[in-house]
Amino acid sequence: MMEWETVIGLEIHAQLATKSKIFSGASTAYGAEPNTQACAIDLGLPGVLPVLNREAVRMAVMFGLAIGATIARRSVFARKNYFYPDLPKGYQISQYELPVVQKGELTIDLEDGSSKVIGITRAHLEEDAGKSLHEDFHGLSGIDLNRAGTPLLEIVSEPDLRSAKEAVAYMKKLHQMVVYLGICDGNMQEGSFRCDANVSVRRKGDPKFGTRAEIKNLNSFRFVERAIEFEIERQIDLIESGGTVVQETRLYDPDQGETRSMRGKEEANDYRYFPDPDLLPLIIDEDFIAAARASLPELPDVKKQRFVEQYGLSSYDAGVLTASRELGDYYEETVAALGGEPKLCANWVMGDLAGFLNKDGKDIAQSPVSTEQLAGLLRRIRDRTISGKIAKEVFEALWAGEGDADAIIEKRGLKQITDTAAIEKVIDDVIAANPEQLAQYRAGKDKLFGFFVGQVMKLSKGKANPGQVNELLAEKLRG
């Protein structure tokens, strides 16, 4: 492996979040009964004409601006001709020589803490095909054309990726970007975001690329990594045993953990591209681009840097909190509601809140604890009404819908004991009950201090202020 270098390029298909299809008014909603959302245009019936969806164009332009690409003022739709049962027209409307987005880049973070710029060759608009169904048909296949005509943005990287982990990092960053922009829901299980990986190997120092194989329709980050790793090993083993890698399309079998040959890889001329005669060239003016630029949200890298500078967070914490647009908004709203304490808010959002969300399989938009409720809880930690430990009990009650923090604290009698005399009384009782440990502590066994703290907190049912307990206990134990 040390003698070889891997070269990877990804083609990612992001389904655009429009309500209707790219060339028709049919719905793009997921989950409908088969063939109930395919109109005459999607079916390619004689005499029908496609009409371009303006919103799909706007979303493509937004993406191009976000990656610093050139937006083509004039682009052309072409027919990509091939036969497949789920392609009713016998061709797919796509873009070939003149795509709408050209030459951008995306910066990814690597495991060693460094970053790498990955070039994006192009992003072009096209329509999706239907779907072949192979289950429950007793040896036959069914065709569902609901997806036919769904708008896709195909994003093609330069061959700049050098490992499976880099490919996953790039794919995750791109996924974050399109979801942040609101142009794709990113649902990989539903096919809204999927990837074709072009993989080749060459001996280190060789300027010439090796023969590539394309692995089709990878719909999870885990599958992308495993498929690429298998393919790298397969190609190296093949070459070292005297064989030759052939250019082909392969499928990944997750059950076997291997790629298998699907068909010989077509070249562009096999598709007989030519400009679609039913669609005029797409002309984008400056006003359209300016409007798209004005609708851009704060992008992930910019937001992450702002969180570091504005809230004093570490780069890691800022990265976690800006992983999604909704999570970043939740965090900022919590800080605003509390009136400060950005680190305390970050700890709770990334800790207890994230843990409960993960346990219940919810995303941040489904959190039963609002930003105002979380801020109310943190307010009581800040003013020492409750300890951090008791706050976890209160948070659990918040999650269960038992009201706001103040009501829960009052109802359960959880107010922290801050009266010095009351804490001293508890400490005295603990010392009196543990004479042997007291003697050992005063003889130099300092680790027993934690034992005494634990006993005081236990006797006070966790209500004694920890800071005061530590201070007063140290004085008492010294005698």
C-alpha beads as a LAMMPS data file, in Angstrom:
LAMMPS data file: protein, C-alpha beads

479 atoms
478 bonds

1 atom types
1 bond types

-500.0 500.0 xlo xhi
-500.0 500.0 ylo yhi
-500.0 500.0 zlo zhi

Masses

1 110.0

Atoms # bond

1 1 1 0.000 0.000 0.000
2 1 1 2.912 2.345 0.740
3 1 1 3.980 2.145 -2.914
4 1 1 0.590 3.231 -4.222
5 1 1 -1.383 6.451 -4.420
6 1 1 -5.170 6.539 -4.652
7 1 1 -6.964 9.053 -6.859
8 1 1 -10.645 9.675 -6.174
9 1 1 -13.241 11.972 -7.670
10 1 1 -16.861 12.096 -6.526
11 1 1 -20.028 12.819 -8.472
12 1 1 -22.716 13.741 -5.963
13 1 1 -26.387 14.000 -6.831
14 1 1 -28.317 16.378 -4.590
15 1 1 -32.089 16.377 -5.065
16 1 1 -33.216 19.992 -5.063
17 1 1 -35.912 20.871 -2.534
18 1 1 -38.467 22.197 -5.011
19 1 1 -42.151 21.342 -4.653
20 1 1 -42.487 20.418 -8.318
21 1 1 -40.266 18.717 -10.868
22 1 1 -37.635 20.372 -12.996
23 1 1 -39.647 20.363 -16.252
24 1 1 -43.227 19.743 -15.088
25 1 1 -45.694 20.679 -12.378
26 1 1 -45.844 17.163 -10.880
27 1 1 -45.147 16.859 -7.161
28 1 1 -41.751 15.800 -5.785
29 1 1 -43.155 14.690 -2.391
30 1 1 -41.637 11.446 -1.129
31 1 1 -43.606 8.304 -0.324
32 1 1 -46.556 8.441 -2.730
33 1 1 -47.991 5.286 -4.253
34 1 1 -45.955 4.179 -7.290
35 1 1 -46.645 6.038 -10.542
36 1 1 -49.091 8.525 -8.995
37 1 1 -46.759 11.515 -9.375
38 1 1 -45.640 11.099 -12.969
39 1 1 -47.417 13.367 -15.421
40 1 1 -47.449 13.289 -19.228
41 1 1 -44.231 15.326 -19.428
42 1 1 -42.397 12.997 -17.023
43 1 1 -43.592 10.001 -19.028
44 1 1 -42.359 11.524 -22.282
45 1 1 -45.695 11.170 -24.055
46 1 1 -45.864 12.478 -27.658
47 1 1 -46.394 16.206 -28.100
48 1 1 -45.492 17.324 -24.556
49 1 1 -42.965 20.108 -23.936
50 1 1 -40.725 20.651 -20.884
51 1 1 -40.820 24.006 -19.028
52 1 1 -37.822 24.808 -16.800
53 1 1 -38.448 25.258 -13.054
54 1 1 -37.110 28.709 -12.087
55 1 1 -36.678 27.697 -8.442
56 1 1 -34.327 24.867 -9.412
57 1 1 -32.160 27.378 -11.264
58 1 1 -32.126 29.713 -8.249
59 1 1 -30.982 26.873 -5.993
60 1 1 -28.202 25.906 -8.397
61 1 1 -27.001 29.519 -8.487
62 1 1 -27.063 29.690 -4.676
63 1 1 -24.842 26.628 -4.517
64 1 1 -22.438 28.066 -7.081
65 1 1 -22.109 31.307 -5.117
66 1 1 -21.539 29.395 -1.861
67 1 1 -18.526 27.514 -3.313
68 1 1 -17.054 30.566 -5.036
69 1 1 -17.774 29.220 -8.516
70 1 1 -18.428 30.969 -11.800
71 1 1 -22.108 31.213 -12.668
72 1 1 -22.552 30.742 -16.405
73 1 1 -24.627 33.585 -17.837
74 1 1 -25.543 31.202 -20.654
75 1 1 -25.869 27.449 -20.208
76 1 1 -27.452 24.751 -22.333
77 1 1 -29.583 21.686 -21.646
78 1 1 -28.706 18.549 -23.584
79 1 1 -30.205 15.145 -24.167
80 1 1 -28.214 12.251 -22.741
81 1 1 -29.378 9.240 -24.718
82 1 1 -29.452 5.752 -23.248
83 1 1 -31.967 2.949 -22.793
84 1 1 -33.137 1.795 -19.402
85 1 1 -36.599 0.628 -18.303
86 1 1 -37.014 3.450 -15.775
87 1 1 -36.157 6.148 -18.357
88 1 1 -39.430 6.507 -20.278
89 1 1 -38.243 9.095 -22.818
90 1 1 -35.162 7.115 -23.790
91 1 1 -33.025 10.102 -22.845
92 1 1 -32.294 12.210 -19.786
93 1 1 -32.315 15.999 -19.954
94 1 1 -29.033 17.154 -18.426
95 1 1 -26.264 19.683 -19.083
96 1 1 -23.065 18.711 -20.817
97 1 1 -20.665 21.215 -22.400
98 1 1 -22.126 24.334 -20.802
99 1 1 -23.158 23.700 -17.151
100 1 1 -24.684 26.419 -14.992
101 1 1 -21.968 26.242 -12.271
102 1 1 -18.272 26.046 -13.167
103 1 1 -15.000 25.849 -11.213
104 1 1 -15.577 26.202 -7.489
105 1 1 -13.941 24.735 -4.396
106 1 1 -14.657 23.385 -0.933
107 1 1 -12.296 23.214 2.045
108 1 1 -12.403 20.043 4.132
109 1 1 -10.947 19.338 7.587
110 1 1 -8.715 16.278 7.883
111 1 1 -8.224 13.970 10.859
112 1 1 -4.766 15.377 11.654
113 1 1 -6.234 18.856 12.140
114 1 1 -5.084 20.208 8.774
115 1 1 -7.361 21.345 5.966
116 1 1 -7.405 20.692 2.230
117 1 1 -9.022 22.499 -0.677
118 1 1 -10.957 20.242 -3.054
119 1 1 -11.734 21.581 -6.513
120 1 1 -15.262 21.321 -7.884
121 1 1 -15.208 21.018 -11.657
122 1 1 -18.879 21.736 -12.259
123 1 1 -22.413 21.479 -10.952
124 1 1 -25.149 20.993 -13.505
125 1 1 -28.912 20.668 -13.482
126 1 1 -30.596 17.506 -14.686
127 1 1 -33.679 15.381 -14.224
128 1 1 -33.726 12.147 -12.265
129 1 1 -34.823 8.830 -13.759
130 1 1 -37.480 6.559 -12.294
131 1 1 -36.753 3.636 -10.018
132 1 1 -36.597 -0.084 -10.716
133 1 1 -38.110 -2.260 -7.977
134 1 1 -36.862 -5.828 -7.698
135 1 1 -38.592 -7.081 -4.560
136 1 1 -42.013 -8.730 -4.200
137 1 1 -42.447 -9.257 -7.947
138 1 1 -41.696 -12.992 -8.061
139 1 1 -38.626 -12.810 -10.276
140 1 1 -39.807 -9.745 -12.204
141 1 1 -39.023 -6.050 -11.806
142 1 1 -41.451 -3.195 -11.312
143 1 1 -40.993 0.397 -12.455
144 1 1 -41.959 3.402 -10.314
145 1 1 -41.764 6.654 -12.293
146 1 1 -42.572 9.002 -9.403
147 1 1 -38.925 10.135 -9.308
148 1 1 -38.772 10.725 -13.073
149 1 1 -38.181 14.427 -13.640
150 1 1 -37.175 15.214 -10.050
151 1 1 -34.615 18.058 -10.150
152 1 1 -31.038 17.092 -9.389
153 1 1 -27.868 19.107 -9.026
154 1 1 -24.948 16.868 -10.008
155 1 1 -21.778 18.127 -8.323
156 1 1 -18.544 16.839 -9.856
157 1 1 -15.271 17.143 -7.957
158 1 1 -11.774 17.318 -9.353
159 1 1 -9.747 14.107 -8.765
160 1 1 -8.206 15.739 -5.681
161 1 1 -9.143 13.166 -3.042
162 1 1 -6.460 10.715 -1.964
163 1 1 -8.152 8.360 0.510
164 1 1 -11.537 6.979 1.493
165 1 1 -11.509 9.145 4.628
166 1 1 -10.879 12.286 2.552
167 1 1 -13.767 11.302 0.292
168 1 1 -16.087 10.917 3.293
169 1 1 -14.927 14.248 4.744
170 1 1 -15.650 15.958 1.416
171 1 1 -19.035 14.291 1.074
172 1 1 -20.016 15.276 4.637
173 1 1 -18.932 18.872 4.040
174 1 1 -20.929 19.037 0.824
175 1 1 -23.936 17.486 2.577
176 1 1 -23.683 20.128 5.294
177 1 1 -23.453 22.857 2.666
178 1 1 -26.549 21.923 0.634
179 1 1 -28.643 21.428 3.788
180 1 1 -27.424 24.777 5.212
181 1 1 -28.431 26.474 1.977
182 1 1 -31.878 24.876 2.198
183 1 1 -31.591 23.565 -1.362
184 1 1 -31.633 19.853 -0.397
185 1 1 -33.025 17.995 2.599
186 1 1 -29.988 15.687 2.580
187 1 1 -32.038 12.576 3.343
188 1 1 -29.786 9.785 2.156
189 1 1 -32.247 7.002 2.996
190 1 1 -34.770 8.544 0.602
191 1 1 -32.164 9.063 -2.117
192 1 1 -32.023 12.855 -1.810
193 1 1 -28.231 12.813 -1.526
194 1 1 -26.212 10.046 -3.160
195 1 1 -22.790 9.557 -4.619
196 1 1 -20.886 7.904 -7.472
197 1 1 -17.192 7.393 -6.684
198 1 1 -14.518 7.247 -9.387
199 1 1 -11.513 5.355 -8.001
200 1 1 -8.105 4.600 -9.483
201 1 1 -4.619 3.810 -8.207
202 1 1 -1.154 4.626 -9.485
203 1 1 2.372 4.066 -8.240
204 1 1 3.668 6.977 -6.201
205 1 1 5.478 9.485 -8.368
206 1 1 3.674 8.429 -11.544
207 1 1 2.126 11.565 -13.118
208 1 1 -0.340 9.529 -15.148
209 1 1 -3.697 8.555 -13.656
210 1 1 -4.569 4.874 -13.501
211 1 1 -7.668 3.343 -15.080
212 1 1 -10.694 4.247 -12.983
213 1 1 -13.716 2.289 -11.935
214 1 1 -16.961 4.052 -11.063
215 1 1 -18.920 2.799 -8.042
216 1 1 -22.571 3.776 -8.472
217 1 1 -25.306 4.940 -6.097
218 1 1 -23.662 5.012 -2.666
219 1 1 -26.200 6.372 -0.215
220 1 1 -24.406 6.458 3.134
221 1 1 -21.098 7.812 4.396
222 1 1 -20.213 4.391 5.772
223 1 1 -20.841 2.683 2.432
224 1 1 -18.745 5.287 0.600
225 1 1 -15.765 4.624 2.865
226 1 1 -16.084 0.835 2.746
227 1 1 -16.691 0.681 -1.003
228 1 1 -13.675 2.871 -1.798
229 1 1 -11.391 0.952 0.581
230 1 1 -12.415 -2.348 -0.981
231 1 1 -11.959 -0.984 -4.499
232 1 1 -8.476 0.371 -3.706
233 1 1 -7.385 -3.009 -2.391
234 1 1 -8.985 -4.839 -5.335
235 1 1 -7.196 -2.708 -7.929
236 1 1 -3.794 -2.954 -6.219
237 1 1 -4.107 -6.721 -5.836
238 1 1 -5.158 -7.022 -9.486
239 1 1 -2.203 -4.999 -10.804
240 1 1 0.365 -6.671 -8.521
241 1 1 -0.829 -10.111 -9.654
242 1 1 -0.222 -9.157 -13.294
243 1 1 -3.776 -8.171 -14.207
244 1 1 -5.157 -4.968 -15.662
245 1 1 -7.840 -2.676 -14.273
246 1 1 -10.608 -2.119 -16.814
247 1 1 -12.772 0.967 -16.972
248 1 1 -16.202 -0.116 -15.787
249 1 1 -19.190 0.689 -13.611
250 1 1 -19.403 -1.298 -10.388
251 1 1 -21.988 -1.725 -7.639
252 1 1 -21.251 -1.993 -3.918
253 1 1 -22.778 -4.915 -2.040
254 1 1 -22.981 -3.876 1.635
255 1 1 -23.871 -7.405 2.749
256 1 1 -20.678 -8.865 1.274
257 1 1 -18.619 -5.684 1.738
258 1 1 -17.387 -5.775 -1.856
259 1 1 -17.844 -4.126 -5.234
260 1 1 -19.063 -6.111 -8.250
261 1 1 -18.927 -5.399 -11.963
262 1 1 -22.166 -3.953 -13.352
263 1 1 -21.316 -2.971 -16.924
264 1 1 -18.556 -1.531 -19.061
265 1 1 -18.069 2.181 -18.457
266 1 1 -19.585 4.356 -21.146
267 1 1 -17.754 7.334 -22.595
268 1 1 -19.453 10.662 -23.266
269 1 1 -19.816 9.881 -26.975
270 1 1 -21.775 6.723 -26.107
271 1 1 -24.556 8.971 -24.843
272 1 1 -24.746 10.988 -28.086
273 1 1 -25.236 14.298 -26.294
274 1 1 -26.867 17.073 -28.300
275 1 1 -28.680 20.290 -27.297
276 1 1 -32.298 19.646 -26.367
277 1 1 -34.379 21.185 -29.169
278 1 1 -37.344 21.748 -26.825
279 1 1 -35.425 23.991 -24.396
280 1 1 -33.906 27.374 -25.111
281 1 1 -30.463 28.178 -23.685
282 1 1 -30.668 29.212 -20.029
283 1 1 -29.816 32.918 -19.721
284 1 1 -29.102 34.218 -16.202
285 1 1 -28.860 37.974 -15.693
286 1 1 -27.111 39.967 -12.950
287 1 1 -30.344 40.752 -11.101
288 1 1 -31.121 37.041 -10.766
289 1 1 -27.642 36.345 -9.379
290 1 1 -27.856 39.310 -6.994
291 1 1 -31.194 38.072 -5.653
292 1 1 -29.740 34.589 -5.114
293 1 1 -26.725 36.075 -3.353
294 1 1 -28.983 38.093 -1.051
295 1 1 -30.802 34.913 -0.015
296 1 1 -27.620 33.112 1.065
297 1 1 -27.501 32.266 4.782
298 1 1 -24.351 32.587 6.867
299 1 1 -22.238 29.678 5.625
300 1 1 -20.878 26.973 7.977
301 1 1 -17.197 27.987 7.948
302 1 1 -18.062 31.656 8.458
303 1 1 -20.431 30.829 11.316
304 1 1 -17.853 28.551 12.948
305 1 1 -15.221 31.311 12.903
306 1 1 -17.726 33.819 14.299
307 1 1 -18.595 31.466 17.161
308 1 1 -14.891 31.224 18.021
309 1 1 -14.440 34.989 17.972
310 1 1 -17.788 36.123 19.397
311 1 1 -18.347 33.472 22.058
312 1 1 -14.769 32.481 22.905
313 1 1 -15.400 28.834 22.003
314 1 1 -12.751 26.356 20.942
315 1 1 -12.586 25.480 17.263
316 1 1 -13.901 22.009 18.103
317 1 1 -16.916 23.286 20.062
318 1 1 -17.707 25.836 17.368
319 1 1 -17.525 23.103 14.737
320 1 1 -19.956 20.880 16.625
321 1 1 -22.426 23.728 17.216
322 1 1 -22.403 24.812 13.576
323 1 1 -22.703 21.277 12.198
324 1 1 -26.272 22.160 11.267
325 1 1 -27.934 25.510 10.733
326 1 1 -30.716 24.636 13.213
327 1 1 -28.271 23.600 15.954
328 1 1 -26.320 26.844 15.598
329 1 1 -29.552 28.843 15.779
330 1 1 -30.680 26.905 18.888
331 1 1 -27.377 27.632 20.610
332 1 1 -27.427 31.349 19.818
333 1 1 -31.036 31.698 20.933
334 1 1 -30.154 30.007 24.238
335 1 1 -27.212 32.373 24.822
336 1 1 -29.440 35.368 24.031
337 1 1 -32.220 34.146 26.348
338 1 1 -29.743 33.592 29.182
339 1 1 -27.990 36.885 28.524
340 1 1 -24.494 35.446 28.237
341 1 1 -22.591 32.412 29.547
342 1 1 -21.698 31.076 26.083
343 1 1 -19.477 28.254 27.391
344 1 1 -22.131 27.048 29.856
345 1 1 -24.710 27.052 27.051
346 1 1 -22.326 25.206 24.721
347 1 1 -21.669 22.492 27.301
348 1 1 -25.376 21.822 27.806
349 1 1 -26.320 21.943 24.125
350 1 1 -23.472 19.597 23.143
351 1 1 -23.830 17.437 26.264
352 1 1 -27.185 16.697 27.865
353 1 1 -29.369 18.058 25.053
354 1 1 -27.435 16.215 22.329
355 1 1 -27.472 13.033 24.421
356 1 1 -31.257 13.093 24.866
357 1 1 -31.791 13.885 21.171
358 1 1 -29.585 10.976 20.149
359 1 1 -31.263 8.599 22.599
360 1 1 -34.750 9.444 21.287
361 1 1 -33.692 9.626 17.622
362 1 1 -34.764 13.263 17.269
363 1 1 -33.130 16.188 15.506
364 1 1 -32.796 19.618 17.088
365 1 1 -35.989 20.903 15.458
366 1 1 -37.922 18.223 17.378
367 1 1 -36.450 19.034 20.794
368 1 1 -39.182 19.135 23.489
369 1 1 -36.965 21.542 25.463
370 1 1 -37.133 25.043 23.996
371 1 1 -34.257 27.512 24.073
372 1 1 -36.165 29.578 26.649
373 1 1 -36.640 26.521 28.886
374 1 1 -32.966 25.572 28.672
375 1 1 -31.952 29.145 29.434
376 1 1 -34.297 29.070 32.463
377 1 1 -32.512 25.983 33.756
378 1 1 -29.051 27.470 33.192
379 1 1 -30.166 30.646 34.961
380 1 1 -30.732 28.604 38.120
381 1 1 -27.284 27.038 37.833
382 1 1 -25.753 30.475 37.432
383 1 1 -27.482 31.953 40.492
384 1 1 -26.713 28.770 42.486
385 1 1 -30.342 27.904 43.105
386 1 1 -29.400 24.364 42.013
387 1 1 -26.159 22.490 41.482
388 1 1 -25.001 21.086 38.174
389 1 1 -25.874 17.592 39.361
390 1 1 -29.435 18.538 40.333
391 1 1 -29.743 20.401 37.033
392 1 1 -29.509 17.070 35.222
393 1 1 -32.571 15.852 37.124
394 1 1 -34.402 19.068 36.246
395 1 1 -33.432 18.711 32.572
396 1 1 -34.847 15.198 32.471
397 1 1 -38.138 16.572 33.828
398 1 1 -38.057 19.366 31.235
399 1 1 -37.615 16.752 28.513
400 1 1 -40.614 14.858 29.888
401 1 1 -42.753 18.001 29.617
402 1 1 -43.219 18.704 33.329
403 1 1 -43.100 22.499 32.951
404 1 1 -40.339 25.076 33.205
405 1 1 -37.261 24.801 35.437
406 1 1 -38.583 27.013 38.269
407 1 1 -41.797 25.000 38.538
408 1 1 -39.902 21.700 38.588
409 1 1 -37.419 22.943 41.206
410 1 1 -40.242 24.174 43.441
411 1 1 -42.411 21.086 42.999
412 1 1 -39.575 18.657 43.786
413 1 1 -37.945 20.748 46.516
414 1 1 -34.612 20.865 44.717
415 1 1 -33.344 24.293 45.796
416 1 1 -29.695 24.227 46.679
417 1 1 -28.689 24.693 50.314
418 1 1 -26.472 27.764 50.530
419 1 1 -26.955 28.584 54.216
420 1 1 -23.522 28.199 55.823
421 1 1 -24.859 27.095 59.183
422 1 1 -27.009 24.384 57.632
423 1 1 -24.092 23.017 55.577
424 1 1 -21.807 23.083 58.632
425 1 1 -24.395 21.041 60.553
426 1 1 -24.372 18.362 57.813
427 1 1 -20.557 18.337 57.759
428 1 1 -20.410 17.954 61.541
429 1 1 -22.791 15.002 61.382
430 1 1 -20.696 13.305 58.684
431 1 1 -17.417 13.802 60.593
432 1 1 -18.989 12.491 63.787
433 1 1 -20.237 9.397 61.979
434 1 1 -16.823 8.574 60.442
435 1 1 -14.115 8.860 63.140
436 1 1 -11.877 6.207 61.562
437 1 1 -11.748 7.989 58.180
438 1 1 -11.179 11.298 59.986
439 1 1 -8.140 9.903 61.758
440 1 1 -6.763 8.489 58.495
441 1 1 -7.274 11.795 56.706
442 1 1 -5.488 13.763 59.430
443 1 1 -2.698 11.193 59.293
444 1 1 -2.048 12.179 55.671
445 1 1 -4.483 10.136 53.587
446 1 1 -5.656 13.145 51.547
447 1 1 -7.661 11.073 49.065
448 1 1 -10.323 10.585 51.728
449 1 1 -11.408 14.187 51.158
450 1 1 -13.525 12.944 48.250
451 1 1 -15.149 10.384 50.535
452 1 1 -16.238 13.118 52.950
453 1 1 -17.557 15.295 50.096
454 1 1 -19.603 12.362 48.845
455 1 1 -21.050 11.677 52.307
456 1 1 -22.025 15.337 52.769
457 1 1 -23.732 15.464 49.379
458 1 1 -25.494 12.181 50.115
459 1 1 -26.770 13.379 53.502
460 1 1 -27.949 16.672 51.996
461 1 1 -29.622 14.752 49.125
462 1 1 -27.390 16.567 46.651
463 1 1 -28.703 19.978 47.654
464 1 1 -25.663 21.407 49.432
465 1 1 -23.725 23.944 47.368
466 1 1 -20.616 22.038 46.211
467 1 1 -18.317 25.055 46.404
468 1 1 -19.321 25.825 49.958
469 1 1 -19.096 22.147 50.915
470 1 1 -15.491 21.943 49.687
471 1 1 -14.460 25.138 51.471
472 1 1 -16.172 24.432 54.798
473 1 1 -15.232 20.749 54.814
474 1 1 -11.538 21.569 54.315
475 1 1 -11.650 23.850 57.357
476 1 1 -13.470 21.287 59.507
477 1 1 -11.158 18.423 58.570
478 1 1 -8.106 20.513 59.432
479 1 1 -9.616 20.787 62.930

Bonds

1 1 1 2
2 1 2 3
3 1 3 4
4 1 4 5
5 1 5 6
6 1 6 7
7 1 7 8
8 1 8 9
9 1 9 10
10 1 10 11
11 1 11 12
12 1 12 13
13 1 13 14
14 1 14 15
15 1 15 16
16 1 16 17
17 1 17 18
18 1 18 19
19 1 19 20
20 1 20 21
21 1 21 22
22 1 22 23
23 1 23 24
24 1 24 25
25 1 25 26
26 1 26 27
27 1 27 28
28 1 28 29
29 1 29 30
30 1 30 31
31 1 31 32
32 1 32 33
33 1 33 34
34 1 34 35
35 1 35 36
36 1 36 37
37 1 37 38
38 1 38 39
39 1 39 40
40 1 40 41
41 1 41 42
42 1 42 43
43 1 43 44
44 1 44 45
45 1 45 46
46 1 46 47
47 1 47 48
48 1 48 49
49 1 49 50
50 1 50 51
51 1 51 52
52 1 52 53
53 1 53 54
54 1 54 55
55 1 55 56
56 1 56 57
57 1 57 58
58 1 58 59
59 1 59 60
60 1 60 61
61 1 61 62
62 1 62 63
63 1 63 64
64 1 64 65
65 1 65 66
66 1 66 67
67 1 67 68
68 1 68 69
69 1 69 70
70 1 70 71
71 1 71 72
72 1 72 73
73 1 73 74
74 1 74 75
75 1 75 76
76 1 76 77
77 1 77 78
78 1 78 79
79 1 79 80
80 1 80 81
81 1 81 82
82 1 82 83
83 1 83 84
84 1 84 85
85 1 85 86
86 1 86 87
87 1 87 88
88 1 88 89
89 1 89 90
90 1 90 91
91 1 91 92
92 1 92 93
93 1 93 94
94 1 94 95
95 1 95 96
96 1 96 97
97 1 97 98
98 1 98 99
99 1 99 100
100 1 100 101
101 1 101 102
102 1 102 103
103 1 103 104
104 1 104 105
105 1 105 106
106 1 106 107
107 1 107 108
108 1 108 109
109 1 109 110
110 1 110 111
111 1 111 112
112 1 112 113
113 1 113 114
114 1 114 115
115 1 115 116
116 1 116 117
117 1 117 118
118 1 118 119
119 1 119 120
120 1 120 121
121 1 121 122
122 1 122 123
123 1 123 124
124 1 124 125
125 1 125 126
126 1 126 127
127 1 127 128
128 1 128 129
129 1 129 130
130 1 130 131
131 1 131 132
132 1 132 133
133 1 133 134
134 1 134 135
135 1 135 136
136 1 136 137
137 1 137 138
138 1 138 139
139 1 139 140
140 1 140 141
141 1 141 142
142 1 142 143
143 1 143 144
144 1 144 145
145 1 145 146
146 1 146 147
147 1 147 148
148 1 148 149
149 1 149 150
150 1 150 151
151 1 151 152
152 1 152 153
153 1 153 154
154 1 154 155
155 1 155 156
156 1 156 157
157 1 157 158
158 1 158 159
159 1 159 160
160 1 160 161
161 1 161 162
162 1 162 163
163 1 163 164
164 1 164 165
165 1 165 166
166 1 166 167
167 1 167 168
168 1 168 169
169 1 169 170
170 1 170 171
171 1 171 172
172 1 172 173
173 1 173 174
174 1 174 175
175 1 175 176
176 1 176 177
177 1 177 178
178 1 178 179
179 1 179 180
180 1 180 181
181 1 181 182
182 1 182 183
183 1 183 184
184 1 184 185
185 1 185 186
186 1 186 187
187 1 187 188
188 1 188 189
189 1 189 190
190 1 190 191
191 1 191 192
192 1 192 193
193 1 193 194
194 1 194 195
195 1 195 196
196 1 196 197
197 1 197 198
198 1 198 199
199 1 199 200
200 1 200 201
201 1 201 202
202 1 202 203
203 1 203 204
204 1 204 205
205 1 205 206
206 1 206 207
207 1 207 208
208 1 208 209
209 1 209 210
210 1 210 211
211 1 211 212
212 1 212 213
213 1 213 214
214 1 214 215
215 1 215 216
216 1 216 217
217 1 217 218
218 1 218 219
219 1 219 220
220 1 220 221
221 1 221 222
222 1 222 223
223 1 223 224
224 1 224 225
225 1 225 226
226 1 226 227
227 1 227 228
228 1 228 229
229 1 229 230
230 1 230 231
231 1 231 232
232 1 232 233
233 1 233 234
234 1 234 235
235 1 235 236
236 1 236 237
237 1 237 238
238 1 238 239
239 1 239 240
240 1 240 241
241 1 241 242
242 1 242 243
243 1 243 244
244 1 244 245
245 1 245 246
246 1 246 247
247 1 247 248
248 1 248 249
249 1 249 250
250 1 250 251
251 1 251 252
252 1 252 253
253 1 253 254
254 1 254 255
255 1 255 256
256 1 256 257
257 1 257 258
258 1 258 259
259 1 259 260
260 1 260 261
261 1 261 262
262 1 262 263
263 1 263 264
264 1 264 265
265 1 265 266
266 1 266 267
267 1 267 268
268 1 268 269
269 1 269 270
270 1 270 271
271 1 271 272
272 1 272 273
273 1 273 274
274 1 274 275
275 1 275 276
276 1 276 277
277 1 277 278
278 1 278 279
279 1 279 280
280 1 280 281
281 1 281 282
282 1 282 283
283 1 283 284
284 1 284 285
285 1 285 286
286 1 286 287
287 1 287 288
288 1 288 289
289 1 289 290
290 1 290 291
291 1 291 292
292 1 292 293
293 1 293 294
294 1 294 295
295 1 295 296
296 1 296 297
297 1 297 298
298 1 298 299
299 1 299 300
300 1 300 301
301 1 301 302
302 1 302 303
303 1 303 304
304 1 304 305
305 1 305 306
306 1 306 307
307 1 307 308
308 1 308 309
309 1 309 310
310 1 310 311
311 1 311 312
312 1 312 313
313 1 313 314
314 1 314 315
315 1 315 316
316 1 316 317
317 1 317 318
318 1 318 319
319 1 319 320
320 1 320 321
321 1 321 322
322 1 322 323
323 1 323 324
324 1 324 325
325 1 325 326
326 1 326 327
327 1 327 328
328 1 328 329
329 1 329 330
330 1 330 331
331 1 331 332
332 1 332 333
333 1 333 334
334 1 334 335
335 1 335 336
336 1 336 337
337 1 337 338
338 1 338 339
339 1 339 340
340 1 340 341
341 1 341 342
342 1 342 343
343 1 343 344
344 1 344 345
345 1 345 346
346 1 346 347
347 1 347 348
348 1 348 349
349 1 349 350
350 1 350 351
351 1 351 352
352 1 352 353
353 1 353 354
354 1 354 355
355 1 355 356
356 1 356 357
357 1 357 358
358 1 358 359
359 1 359 360
360 1 360 361
361 1 361 362
362 1 362 363
363 1 363 364
364 1 364 365
365 1 365 366
366 1 366 367
367 1 367 368
368 1 368 369
369 1 369 370
370 1 370 371
371 1 371 372
372 1 372 373
373 1 373 374
374 1 374 375
375 1 375 376
376 1 376 377
377 1 377 378
378 1 378 379
379 1 379 380
380 1 380 381
381 1 381 382
382 1 382 383
383 1 383 384
384 1 384 385
385 1 385 386
386 1 386 387
387 1 387 388
388 1 388 389
389 1 389 390
390 1 390 391
391 1 391 392
392 1 392 393
393 1 393 394
394 1 394 395
395 1 395 396
396 1 396 397
397 1 397 398
398 1 398 399
399 1 399 400
400 1 400 401
401 1 401 402
402 1 402 403
403 1 403 404
404 1 404 405
405 1 405 406
406 1 406 407
407 1 407 408
408 1 408 409
409 1 409 410
410 1 410 411
411 1 411 412
412 1 412 413
413 1 413 414
414 1 414 415
415 1 415 416
416 1 416 417
417 1 417 418
418 1 418 419
419 1 419 420
420 1 420 421
421 1 421 422
422 1 422 423
423 1 423 424
424 1 424 425
425 1 425 426
426 1 426 427
427 1 427 428
428 1 428 429
429 1 429 430
430 1 430 431
431 1 431 432
432 1 432 433
433 1 433 434
434 1 434 435
435 1 435 436
436 1 436 437
437 1 437 438
438 1 438 439
439 1 439 440
440 1 440 441
441 1 441 442
442 1 442 443
443 1 443 444
444 1 444 445
445 1 445 446
446 1 446 447
447 1 447 448
448 1 448 449
449 1 449 450
450 1 450 451
451 1 451 452
452 1 452 453
453 1 453 454
454 1 454 455
455 1 455 456
456 1 456 457
457 1 457 458
458 1 458 459
459 1 459 460
460 1 460 461
461 1 461 462
462 1 462 463
463 1 463 464
464 1 464 465
465 1 465 466
466 1 466 467
467 1 467 468
468 1 468 469
469 1 469 470
470 1 470 471
471 1 471 472
472 1 472 473
473 1 473 474
474 1 474 475
475 1 475 476
476 1 476 477
477 1 477 478
478 1 478 479
